[in-house]
Structures are given as structure tokens and as C-alpha cells.
Amino acid sequence: MAERTHSKFQQKVIKRYYDNLDHIGLQRAQELVTELYLSEGKKRVKVWEALAKSLEKAGIPTTQIAHLREQDSPELVARLLTEKQ
């Protein structure tokens, strides 16, 4: 089986993606905070799971993420994200 190589353009796109992974995680976390405000029950648990992954990508320590989940307060997450910008 032949090994597949990426074109120079594709290599640059991939590099930029990984260079900006923290910004991508931060933006996604900001979008999920809005969903967190509006969700209840099982939906809220799923939003928290997705939000935790996005916060990890944004460079937030796991202990801080666990504390935010324990508090279950979208306001605290929103405040953290505005400070992180």
C-alpha cells in the first residue's frame, strides 16, 4: 500500500490548525456556554461533557474544569472565558 503524502497547501492548513487549536477550543467553549444556559437534564450533562473537552483544548487545567462542573454555573464559565481572551 502506498503511503499518502499531503500537498504543501494541505501541510500548511494542518499546521495552522494545530497552531490555533487553543483558539479553536476557546471559541467552541464560548458557543457551548450559551447552550449550557438553555439546557436542562440529560442535555445539560452532554453539553458539560463537550464543554469540558473544549476547555481542555483551550488550555484550562483539568482541576479547574472539574471545579466548574461541580459548581454547575454557566456564569463562572463565561467569566473564565472572558478572562482567557
C-alpha positions as CSV (number, residue, x, y, z in Angstrom):
1,M,0.0,0.0,0.0
2,A,1.4,3.4,-1.0
3,E,1.9,6.0,1.7
4,R,-0.2,9.1,1.1
5,T,1.5,12.4,1.3
6,H,-0.1,15.8,1.7
7,S,0.5,18.7,-0.7
8,K,2.2,21.8,0.5
9,F,-1.1,23.6,0.8
10,Q,-2.6,20.8,2.9
11,Q,0.5,20.7,5.1
12,K,0.1,24.5,5.8
13,V,-3.6,24.0,6.6
14,I,-2.8,21.2,9.0
15,K,0.0,23.2,10.7
16,R,-2.3,26.3,11.1
17,Y,-5.0,24.1,12.6
18,Y,-2.6,22.7,15.3
19,D,-1.1,26.2,15.9
20,N,-4.6,27.6,16.6
21,L,-6.0,24.6,18.5
22,D,-6.3,26.6,21.7
23,H,-8.2,29.4,20.0
24,I,-10.5,26.8,18.3
25,G,-11.2,25.2,21.7
26,L,-11.9,28.6,23.3
27,Q,-14.3,29.6,20.5
28,R,-16.2,26.3,20.8
29,A,-16.4,26.7,24.6
30,Q,-17.9,30.2,24.2
31,E,-20.6,28.7,21.9
32,L,-21.3,25.9,24.4
33,V,-21.8,28.3,27.3
34,T,-24.8,29.6,25.5
35,E,-26.2,26.1,25.2
36,L,-25.4,25.5,28.8
37,Y,-27.6,28.4,29.9
38,L,-30.5,27.0,27.9
39,S,-30.2,23.3,28.6
40,E,-31.6,21.1,31.4
41,G,-31.4,17.5,32.5
42,K,-29.7,15.0,30.2
43,K,-29.0,17.6,27.6
44,R,-27.1,19.7,30.2
45,V,-24.9,16.7,31.1
46,K,-24.0,16.2,27.4
47,V,-23.2,19.9,27.0
48,W,-20.9,19.8,30.0
49,E,-19.0,16.9,28.5
50,A,-18.5,18.8,25.2
51,L,-17.6,21.9,27.2
52,A,-15.0,20.1,29.2
53,K,-13.3,18.8,26.1
54,S,-13.3,22.3,24.6
55,L,-11.9,23.8,27.8
56,E,-9.1,21.2,27.7
57,K,-8.2,22.2,24.2
58,A,-8.2,25.9,25.3
59,G,-5.6,25.0,27.9
60,I,-7.7,25.2,31.0
61,P,-6.4,22.8,33.8
62,T,-8.5,19.7,34.4
63,T,-8.8,20.6,38.1
64,Q,-10.3,23.9,37.2
65,I,-12.7,22.2,34.8
66,A,-13.8,19.7,37.5
67,H,-14.4,22.6,39.8
68,L,-16.6,24.4,37.2
69,R,-18.6,21.2,36.6
70,E,-19.1,20.8,40.3
71,Q,-20.4,24.4,40.6
72,D,-22.6,23.9,37.5
73,S,-22.6,27.6,36.9
74,P,-22.6,28.9,33.3
75,E,-21.8,32.4,34.8
76,L,-18.4,31.1,36.2
77,V,-17.5,29.5,32.8
78,A,-18.4,32.7,30.9
79,R,-16.3,34.8,33.3
80,L,-13.4,32.4,32.9
81,L,-13.6,32.6,29.1
82,T,-13.7,36.4,29.1
83,E,-10.6,36.4,31.2
84,K,-8.9,33.9,28.9
85,Q,-9.4,36.1,25.8
